[in-house]
Structure formats: structure tokens, C-alpha cells
């Protein structure tokens, strides 16, 4: 379930960024389209739209690449933490066994000393 939440959160961040970019007129797209329309040529409009499309393609690749790398980092970190927990459990059990064994030996030594005739 956590895997789905992480992926969804990353994609919602990308969608929110895209919505902000599309709504905000300060991003420059109205200027590019109006400039092309002022020339009153369809070729200018198509050039402006092609430039916008290419710019958006580059921008999307620039934004989505780090997000996809972040997703890979989250998966890698989860695997590393899982492995560390398994190693920790293994060594903790071995340490507990060793400590019990040492305690038993110490108690046995104390018992032997108490059994010796004085």
C-alpha cells in the first residue's frame, strides 16, 4: 500500500506543477500565440505551436527524469532497509544466544564455587 501512495504522490506533484504552468499566463504562452496571430499567417501560428510543443517536451523530460530517479531511489532505499532489518534480526538472535550461553557458564561457575568445601 505504501508503494502505491509514494507513486501517486509523485505523480500528483507532477500534475499540480503542470496545472499551475498551464493556468499561469505569466509563463509566456499567450505572448507566443498572440505574436504569431498578429502576423496573420497560419505558418507563424504553427511555428509558435511547434516551438511551444518542443519546449514542453524538453521541460517534461527535465521534470520527469528526476521524478523517475526519485522513484527508483525510494525502491532501492526500501530494499536496503529491509535487508538491514533482516541482518539486524539475525545478529541480534546470535548475540542473545551468546549472551545466554555466557550467563549460563557464569552461573555454573558461581554454583561450582559455592559447592566447594570450605
N, C-alpha and C positions, 0 to 999 in steps of 0.2 A: 504494500500500500504506500509506503514511503517513497518507493521508486516512482510511482505514478504521480505523487504530489510534487516531487522535485522536477520532473519533466514538465508537468502542467505549469508550475510556477515560472520556469524558464520561458516557456512559450507565451504565457500571458504577459511577461515583461516585454517580449519582442512585439506582441500585438499592441500593447499600450504605447510603445515607442512609435510604432507605425501610425496609430490613430492620431497621436499628438502631431506627428510630422505632416499628416495629410490635412488636418484641420487648421493648423497654424499658417496663416497667409504670409508670415514673415520668412518662410522657408524659401521663397523666391519663385515658386512655380507659377503664380499668377502673372508675375512680370515676364517670364519667358513666353507664356502663351499670349499675353496681350501684345508683346513686342512682335511676335510672329503675325498676329491678326492685324496689326497696324500696317504691315506691309501689303496686306490684302492679297496674299498669294498662298495657295494651298501648299506649295512646296516649302515655304518658310514655316508653316504650321507643322508639317510633317517632320522637318528637320528639328524643330524645337521639341516635338514629342519624342523623336528618336533620341535626342540628347538627354532628355529627362529620363527616358527608359534606360538608357545606358548608365546614366548616373545612379539611378535607383538599383540597377543590377549590381553595380560596384559597391554601393552603400550596403545593400542587403548581404552581400558576401562578406563585407568587412564586419558587419554586426553579427551575422550568424556563425561565422567561423569561431570567434571566441566563445559564443554560447555552446557550440557543439564541443569545443575543447573542455569547457567547464563541465559539461555533462559527462564526458569521459573521465575527468578528474574526480567527479563525485563517485562514479562507479569504481574507479581504482582505489580511492580512499576507503570506500566501504569494504572492498576486498581485503585491503591491508589491515584495517581494524578488525575484521573478522578473523584473519589469520593470527593477529597479535593476541586476540582473546583466546583462541584455541591453544596457542603456545603458553600463554599465561596459566590457563587451567591445568595444562599438562605438568608444567613445572611446579605449580602450587601443590598439586597432588603428590608429586615426588618429594617435595620438601616436607610436606606434612607426614608422609611415611617415614622419612629420615628422622624427623624430629621425634616421632613416636618411638622409633627404634632406639634412638639415643636416650630418651626418657626411660624406656624400659630397662636399658642397660644401667643407667644411673640408679634407678630404684632397686634393681637387682644387686648392685654393688653395695648400696646402703643396707639392704637386707642381709647380705652376706656378712658385712661388718658387724651388724647387730647380733648375728647368730654366733659369732666367735666367742669362745670362752675368755673371760677377762682374767 
